[in-house]
Amino acid sequence: MTRPFSVRGAAATVFVCVVLLLSGSALAQQGSLTIDAIYDPDQRVNFSGRTPTGLTWLSDTHFLLRERDPARILSVEADTGDAEPLIDIEGLETALAAVPGMSDADARRAVRSGRFVWNRDHTALVMNISNDLYYYGLHDGEPFGAARVRRLTRDPAVESMPSFSPDGSLVAFVRDHDLVAVDVDQRREWALTRDGDADLLNGELDWVYQEEIYGRGNFKGYWWSPDSSRLAYLQTDESPVKEFTVIDHLPYRLEVETTDYPKAGDLNPLVRLGVIPAVGGETVWVDLDHYTPTDMLVVRVGWSPDGDDVIFQVQNREQTWLDLNTADARTGDTTRLLQETTPAWVDVSGDPTWLEDGTWLWLSERTGWKHLYHYAADGTLITQVTDGEWELRTLHGVDEDTEWVYFSGTERSPIGGDVYRVKLNGSQLSRLSDTPGTHRASFSPGFERYLDTWSDINTPPQVRVHAADGTETRLVAENRVTALDDYRLATPEFLEVTARDGFVMEAMMIKPPDFDPSRRYPVFQHTYGGPHSQQVRNVWGGSATLFYQVLAQHGVIVWVMDNRTASGKGAVSTWPVYQNFGELELRDIEDGVAWLTEQSWVDPARIGIEGWSYGGYMTSYALTHSDSFAMGIAGGTVSDWRDYDTIYTERFMRTPQNNPDGYRKSSPRFNAADLEGALLLLHGTMDDNVHLQNTLQFVYELQQAGKQFELMLYPRSRHGITDPEQNTHLRHKMLDFILEHLRPAWTTPTRPSAPR
């Protein structure tokens, strides 16, 4: 059946971001890009250049800059670029090496890693060296003497997640699942909690809380009060949570690793929120009696500016509502300020931003688009500050003297990101960034300036200083990468494709550099597809986009298109997937394929699809629910949503108990017998996120159905294949598989040439 498809504005809406004009002789001198040039650690070319990262404002006029060659940490005057050492790296190594029992190698390793925890005014830092904490005062003692270094702890147990109190006098950390504090001057420590063990975590997040709520890799579950007198902390009871085992198969005797991992429908950890004096004492437990312990997630914790109240957010396990609460730090008594609901699930949008008059700003997706709201102290709405069919993605803060609110959002383009400001009353919205692309802003403490890291699809990141009104004052890093000129790269094109119901989907296409419209080309599609996970963005894509260029140089058209739920076009675009993964995403993907096949230069018999994680799931789902694809590569696949964790899965699918049909329909392992096209499955054997179990379950069902496929496992790898040699192998495997099944009819197998 023919369905209506259109590309908005035809050629007018297909635009080229940057047109690279090259003479014929220059083209002749350019070489073809190779997998090894992108990924191989011995042959890799630096295509992204070198851009300062981790830039941190020290004041309204100076920011911290870390350089690696030579190794320096500098204080830089924002407008002039004048710099002076904030830390002398060699001096710090000398100071550490002078500490009794410290080896030169340990000192160098600790300093060069850059894993410092700073105090608030950047006058001191803490490092973890061989499982003990060391304090370094920038202005203490002789210039490079050991007097600057204080060893804060002496214990064989691991000390993790250190942080300074706001006044810099104390450092808190977690040891043996208990919260501990140490005085940096007296070097005296004391336990704040004493009942921690493998099942009872104090101030420490478990796997599912850090992965799905507080941020991947962030295991810290405690928060200092602004006056440094108290700490709020989560106590997490893991005893109801079932363990999952992953295995390292490489040693002669297998090494077994177990993690508390609640799968969809299982019991979650039980949590309590406590407040304890920083000097030690009894914990005041926040009153959570009106919530059911087994149906409760504590998803954000913070403090009121005066330190009298803990501000915390609670959701039910299916995340259909969110409460913003305040609790008296002395009594634990709680008051609800507001409750968020939507037609589907509620995403956590961050902490409230408090103003000096006691009012606060709050981000909400209640209208289907994330926007900013201004509330009175008691939770009464004053005004909606921003509005429209675009997203406010990052709130940078408020200059209360001028009443300017600074933020980043997508008002200009859903595939870019710009910096804006608006008055607190919602008037005078203005865009501060000029150049199309993606701008990431970091504002100085008083909002006098901001650092803007900008890139687009053709340009590696650059850094500039801007005044608060958007005026550029200095180029910090142009980051011109001449290596890109050595290769014959195609120019990506952005398009818009209209689905059958009128939804406009964003897409990117990379055609072969010698594209000939009289030929018919195969198409390789990359997908992710999960809610709020754009792949089509006007931003430098690094090695991923360069891999696409390799395919294009082999005569394959690369196609990246975001189905609506992945589009970044508001929460409203994601809600239709509620309780039913796969079906709507695939319908959108097939609408894109239908548009492709209407183009005279596309070979409809040679279209492939690839993705990792949710993208691996979508690839597996597509090949078991569609005959549109000649091949698919599915990496880190979720083959059965009952296998994945509670918090992510139940947000979108509810529990298996409440939605059994949705889980079964959404899981490709149950449709293995319907596999169409060539399939390559990839997985890391020690993946502790999407377990290898998923791929093995799918493999079993494919075998039972008599379906042939290919499988490549990466021992000792996790959810991402980060080992450089394994990653290079992975990319060669992908390229070979793609060319085996999609190679253009007029080509013969050849190895690409290196640049001259």
HELIX and SHEET records of a PDB file:
HELIX    1   1 ALA A   10  THR A   13  5                                   4    
HELIX    2   2 GLY A   24  GLN A   29  1                                   6    
HELIX    3   3 ILE A   35  TYR A   39  1                                   5    
HELIX    4   4 ILE A   89  ALA A   97  1                                   9    
HELIX    5   5 ASP A  104  SER A  113  1                                  10    
HELIX    6   6 ALA A  146  ARG A  148  5                                   3    
HELIX    7   7 TRP A  207  TYR A  209  1                                   3    
HELIX    8   8 GLN A  210  TYR A  214  3                                   5    
HELIX    9   9 PRO A  293  ASP A  295  5                                   3    
HELIX   10  10 THR A  482  ASP A  486  5                                   5    
HELIX   11  11 SER A  543  GLN A  553  1                                  11    
HELIX   12  12 ARG A  564  ALA A  566  5                                   3    
HELIX   13  13 ALA A  571  SER A  573  5                                   3    
HELIX   14  14 TRP A  575  VAL A  577  5                                   3    
HELIX   15  15 GLU A  583  THR A  597  1                                  15    
HELIX   16  16 TYR A  614  HIS A  625  1                                  12    
HELIX   17  17 TRP A  641  ASP A  643  5                                   3    
HELIX   18  18 THR A  646  MET A  653  1                                   8    
HELIX   19  19 PRO A  660  SER A  666  1                                   7    
HELIX   20  20 PRO A  668  ASP A  674  5                                   7    
HELIX   21  21 LEU A  692  GLN A  704  1                                  13    
HELIX   22  22 PRO A  724  LEU A  742  1                                  19    
SHEET    1   A 3 SER A   6  VAL A   7  0                                        
SHEET    2   A 3 GLU A 493  THR A 498 -1                                        
SHEET    3   A 3 PHE A  15  VAL A  16 -1                                        
SHEET    1   B 9 SER A   6  VAL A   7  0                                        
SHEET    2   B 9 GLU A 493  THR A 498 -1                                        
SHEET    3   B 9 VAL A 504  ILE A 510 -1                                        
SHEET    4   B 9 ILE A 557  MET A 561 -1                                        
SHEET    5   B 9 TYR A 521  HIS A 526  1                                        
SHEET    6   B 9 VAL A 602  TRP A 612  1                                        
SHEET    7   B 9 MET A 631  GLY A 635  1                                        
SHEET    8   B 9 ALA A 678  GLY A 684  1                                        
SHEET    9   B 9 GLU A 710  TYR A 714  1                                        
SHEET    1   C 4 THR A  56  TRP A  57  0                                        
SHEET    2   C 4 HIS A  62  ARG A  68 -1                                        
SHEET    3   C 4 ALA A  71  GLU A  77 -1                                        
SHEET    4   C 4 ALA A  83  ILE A  87 -1                                        
SHEET    1   D 4 VAL A 117  TRP A 118  0                                        
SHEET    2   D 4 ALA A 124  ILE A 129 -1                                        
SHEET    3   D 4 ASP A 132  GLY A 137 -1                                        
SHEET    4   D 4 VAL A 149  ARG A 151 -1                                        
SHEET    1   E 4 GLU A 159  PHE A 164  0                                        
SHEET    2   E 4 LEU A 170  ARG A 175 -1                                        
SHEET    3   E 4 ASP A 178  ASP A 183 -1                                        
SHEET    4   E 4 ARG A 188  ALA A 191 -1                                        
SHEET    1   F 3 LEU A 200  ASN A 202  0                                        
SHEET    2   F 3 ARG A 230  ASP A 237 -1                                        
SHEET    3   F 3 TYR A 222  TRP A 224 -1                                        
SHEET    1   G 4 LEU A 200  ASN A 202  0                                        
SHEET    2   G 4 ARG A 230  ASP A 237 -1                                        
SHEET    3   G 4 LEU A 270  PRO A 277 -1                                        
SHEET    4   G 4 VAL A 284  TRP A 285 -1                                        
SHEET    1   H 2 GLU A 243  ASP A 248  0                                        
SHEET    2   H 2 GLU A 255  ASP A 260 -1                                        
SHEET    1   I 4 LEU A 297  TRP A 303  0                                        
SHEET    2   I 4 ASP A 309  GLN A 315 -1                                        
SHEET    3   I 4 TRP A 321  ASP A 328 -1                                        
SHEET    4   I 4 THR A 334  THR A 341 -1                                        
SHEET    1   J 4 THR A 353  TRP A 354  0                                        
SHEET    2   J 4 TRP A 360  SER A 364 -1                                        
SHEET    3   J 4 HIS A 371  TYR A 375 -1                                        
SHEET    4   J 4 LEU A 381  GLN A 384 -1                                        
SHEET    1   K 4 LEU A 392  ASP A 399  0                                        
SHEET    2   K 4 TRP A 404  GLY A 409 -1                                        
SHEET    3   K 4 ASP A 418  LYS A 423 -1                                        
SHEET    4   K 4 SER A 430  ARG A 431 -1                                        
SHEET    1   L 4 THR A 438  PHE A 443  0                                        
SHEET    2   L 4 ARG A 449  ASP A 456 -1                                        
SHEET    3   L 4 THR A 459  ALA A 467 -1                                        
SHEET    4   L 4 GLU A 472  ALA A 477 -1                                        
END                                                                             
